[in-house]
Amino acid sequence: MLFRSFEKFWQEILANTSPCGKYIKHGEVLLRFKKKEENILKVREIISFDAMQSNKTMIFLTNLADKHNVTIIGEPKSFIVGPTITKDQTFRSGMTTEKIIKWYKYYGGELQTDEDGKQIMIRRPKNGNQIN
């Protein structure tokens, strides 16, 4: 049952995004994901140059995660993007780690330490059937 829920979740993501190289695109936001385990989606990258678009994408993802009982995890780390991604062909630095943590917390994420000692954000579904 849980696996089917993840598959429905993933199908809705694909129906509302478009392929863009190694990313998928939601509005103007580029995303990379990895299925970690059943009903756990690992966010590998979120690239956006517009805060409103990023917020719309996070609302989209969290609503789908709640609907399909999917936990979202990711490492809160900043990175630099280069001219192959930026619209004006320049290099840009992402949000600071502190701002990323604050942003994830706003959408229900919790900061934890994983088995390797890395900081990770975990956002459990808000529908009462949470995975620990």
Secondary structure per residue as TSV (DSSP state, phi and psi in degrees):
chain	resnum	aa	ss	phi	psi
A	1	M	-	360.0	-45.4
A	2	L	H	-63.1	-39.8
A	3	F	H	-62.5	-42.1
A	4	R	H	-60.6	-38.3
A	5	S	H	-61.9	-42.5
A	6	F	H	-64.8	-41.0
A	7	E	H	-62.1	-39.7
A	8	K	H	-65.7	-41.4
A	9	F	H	-57.2	-49.8
A	10	W	H	-64.4	-40.2
A	11	Q	H	-62.1	-38.9
A	12	E	H	-68.2	-36.1
A	13	I	H	-61.8	-49.2
A	14	L	H	-63.1	-34.8
A	15	A	H	-69.6	-21.4
A	16	N	T	-111.9	13.0
A	17	T	-	-134.7	173.8
A	18	S	E	-133.2	149.5
A	19	P	E	-66.9	145.8
A	20	C	E	-151.6	81.4
A	21	G	T	64.6	-128.6
A	22	K	T	-83.8	3.1
A	23	Y	E	-111.0	171.1
A	24	I	E	-119.0	152.3
A	25	K	E	-117.3	126.6
A	26	H	E	-117.1	109.8
A	27	G	T	62.5	-121.8
A	28	E	T	-104.9	15.0
A	29	V	E	-104.8	130.9
A	30	L	E	-95.4	137.2
A	31	L	E	-131.9	146.0
A	32	R	E	-132.8	130.4
A	33	F	E	-126.9	165.8
A	34	K	E	-146.3	133.6
A	35	K	E	-77.2	116.0
A	36	K	E	-82.4	-52.6
A	37	E	E	-148.6	179.2
A	38	E	T	-57.9	128.7
A	39	N	T	63.9	22.9
A	40	I	E	-127.9	121.8
A	41	L	E	-107.6	124.4
A	42	K	E	-97.0	121.7
A	43	V	E	-81.9	119.5
A	44	R	E	-92.0	-40.3
A	45	E	E	-151.8	143.2
A	46	I	E	-129.4	119.2
A	47	I	E	-120.9	122.2
A	48	S	-	-153.7	148.4
A	49	F	S	-114.4	12.9
A	50	D	-	-138.6	114.8
A	51	A	H	-60.3	-38.5
A	52	M	H	-63.2	-41.8
A	53	Q	H	-64.9	-40.8
A	54	S	H	-61.7	-42.3
A	55	N	H	-65.5	-41.4
A	56	K	H	-60.7	-41.1
A	57	T	H	-66.2	-42.1
A	58	M	H	-65.8	-38.5
A	59	I	H	-62.5	-44.6
A	60	F	H	-57.3	-49.9
A	61	L	H	-65.3	-44.7
A	62	T	H	-69.8	-36.7
A	63	N	H	-62.8	-43.1
A	64	L	H	-65.3	-40.8
A	65	A	H	-62.0	-41.3
A	66	D	H	-65.0	-44.1
A	67	K	H	-60.9	-39.5
A	68	H	H	-108.0	10.5
A	69	N	T	60.6	47.9
A	70	V	-	-111.7	133.0
A	71	T	E	-89.1	136.2
A	72	I	E	-110.2	131.2
A	73	I	E	-127.8	158.4
A	74	G	E	-174.7	157.6
A	75	E	-	-87.0	127.3
A	76	P	-	-83.1	86.1
A	77	K	-	-137.0	145.5
A	78	S	-	-87.0	155.4
A	79	F	-	-150.6	169.3
A	80	I	E	-105.8	135.6
A	81	V	E	-109.1	155.8
A	82	G	-	-118.1	-170.3
A	83	P	T	-65.7	-16.0
A	84	T	T	-76.0	-15.3
A	85	I	T	-112.1	-38.0
A	86	T	S	-71.8	147.4
A	87	K	T	-67.2	-33.4
A	88	D	T	-100.5	16.5
A	89	Q	S	60.9	37.0
A	90	T	-	-121.3	175.2
A	91	F	-	-95.8	141.7
A	92	R	E	-138.4	149.5
A	93	S	E	-96.5	141.9
A	94	G	-	-78.9	-172.4
A	95	M	-	-63.0	156.4
A	96	T	-	-68.4	160.3
A	97	T	H	-58.6	-40.0
A	98	E	H	-61.4	-41.7
A	99	K	H	-68.9	-36.8
A	100	I	H	-63.4	-44.9
A	101	I	H	-60.1	-46.2
A	102	K	H	-60.6	-41.8
A	103	W	H	-64.0	-47.6
A	104	Y	H	-62.0	-40.6
A	105	K	H	-62.1	-37.2
A	106	Y	H	-57.7	-34.1
A	107	Y	T	-97.1	17.7
A	108	G	T	97.8	6.0
A	109	G	-	-75.6	151.5
A	110	E	E	-122.6	136.7
A	111	L	E	-82.8	127.4
A	112	Q	E	-139.5	171.0
A	113	T	E	-111.6	130.5
A	114	D	-	-84.6	-177.1
A	115	E	T	-64.1	-19.8
A	116	D	T	-94.6	2.9
A	117	G	S	86.5	5.5
A	118	K	-	-84.2	146.5
A	119	Q	E	-76.0	132.8
A	120	I	E	-135.0	153.0
A	121	M	E	-101.8	135.3
A	122	I	E	-124.9	127.7
A	123	R	E	-120.9	108.0
A	124	R	-	-84.9	151.8
A	125	P	-	-62.4	146.2
A	126	K	S	-100.3	41.1
A	127	N	S	-119.6	11.7
A	128	G	S	89.6	-13.3
A	129	N	-	-111.1	58.3
A	130	Q	-	-78.5	146.8
A	131	I	-	-94.4	133.0
A	132	N	-	-83.3	360.0
